[in-house]
């Protein structure tokens, strides 16, 4: 039995956003991934106090 690959926190967050985008829109996996990268980048630049 092989162990599942290690995913960083960022990769897990990225997959979560990608899954939401894919399920709520008609975008394909690649387009949803590209949008998820932009969403996370924007969220990561919001100061913690504001979030």
C-alpha positions as CSV (number, residue, x, y, z in Angstrom):
1,X,0.0,0.0,0.0
2,X,1.4,3.4,-0.9
3,X,1.0,6.5,1.3
4,X,-0.9,9.4,-0.2
5,X,1.3,12.3,-1.4
6,X,2.1,15.0,1.1
7,X,0.2,18.2,0.4
8,X,1.2,21.5,1.8
9,X,-1.3,23.8,3.5
10,X,-1.3,26.0,0.4
11,X,-2.0,23.0,-1.9
12,X,-4.9,21.9,0.3
13,X,-6.4,25.5,0.3
14,X,-5.9,25.6,-3.5
15,X,-7.7,22.3,-4.0
16,X,-10.6,23.5,-1.8
17,X,-11.0,26.7,-3.7
18,X,-10.7,24.8,-7.0
19,X,-13.4,22.4,-6.0
20,X,-15.8,25.2,-5.0
21,X,-15.2,27.0,-8.3
22,X,-15.6,23.9,-10.3
23,X,-18.8,22.9,-8.6
24,X,-20.4,26.4,-8.8
25,X,-19.4,27.3,-12.4
26,X,-19.1,25.7,-15.7
27,X,-15.3,26.0,-15.7
28,X,-13.1,23.1,-16.4
29,X,-10.4,21.9,-14.0
30,X,-7.6,23.9,-15.5
31,X,-9.6,27.2,-15.6
32,X,-10.8,26.6,-12.1
33,X,-7.3,26.0,-10.9
34,X,-6.0,29.2,-12.5
35,X,-8.9,31.2,-10.9
36,X,-8.2,29.5,-7.6
37,X,-4.6,30.7,-7.7
38,X,-5.8,34.3,-8.2
39,X,-8.4,34.0,-5.5
40,X,-5.9,32.7,-2.9
41,X,-3.3,35.3,-3.9
42,X,-5.8,38.0,-3.3
43,X,-6.9,36.6,0.0
44,X,-3.4,36.2,1.2
45,X,-2.7,39.9,0.6
46,X,-5.6,41.0,2.9
47,X,-4.2,41.9,6.3
48,X,-5.1,39.5,9.0
49,X,-6.8,42.2,11.1
50,X,-9.2,42.9,8.2
51,X,-10.0,39.2,7.6
